[in-house]
Amino acid sequence: MPTKTDRGRISAKEAASALEDPHSLSAVVPDDSPPERGWMAGRLIDGFELAVDGKPPEWYPPRWLRALEAQGYERSVDGEAVFVVTHISDGELRRFGTVRDALRYGRARILRRRMPVHPDSISIDCRTATGLTVPVVWGRALLGMAGGALDAEPIRSLGAPAE
């Protein structure tokens, strides 16, 4: 049962102050991860090419697209995927054509000055017109992923040496 000393949850006010001063993030992150903990996840939202041992690069789509494909997703049949921002008690808030727009909106809901929502109450899902659904991000991870996706330069290619 959660208590007032439970650091597994942070308030919307703590999340907002953590983004204003990234060095204060370790004060509100329960596992004392470094402030950059969500940036790599945010940078990889578009997918990336990975070249290992000098072989030609191989394309890796974002994880939610791989999850949709595992469910049988085909763009020509299922249509374009949309990103849906949902609040735990208010239900669906908005739909977006790009994940960056959904992340921007979700982060804005958490960080707004008047009546901010708790980070754990927001989720973003990827959905198709035919009913396929996979989660993209939810809770406190949304702040890290949104920070990485919106504030950092995206990584398109990754390489590893032959050794």
WOGI-V431856 format. One record per run of one state. SS is the DSSP state (H for helix, E for strand, - for the rest). FROM is the first residue (numbers start at 1). TO is the last residue. If there is no record, write none. Layout:
BEGIN
ss: (SS | SS)
from: (FROM | FROM)
to: (TO | TO)
END
This chain:
BEGIN
ss: (- | H | - | H | - | H | - | E | - | E | - | H | - | H | - | E | - | E | - | H | - | H | E | - | E | - | H | - | E | -)
from: (1 | 12 | 21 | 22 | 29 | 39 | 44 | 48 | 53 | 58 | 61 | 63 | 71 | 75 | 79 | 82 | 88 | 91 | 97 | 99 | 112 | 119 | 122 | 128 | 133 | 139 | 141 | 152 | 157 | 161)
to: (11 | 20 | 21 | 28 | 38 | 43 | 47 | 52 | 57 | 60 | 62 | 70 | 74 | 78 | 81 | 87 | 90 | 96 | 98 | 111 | 118 | 121 | 127 | 132 | 138 | 140 | 151 | 156 | 160 | 163)
END
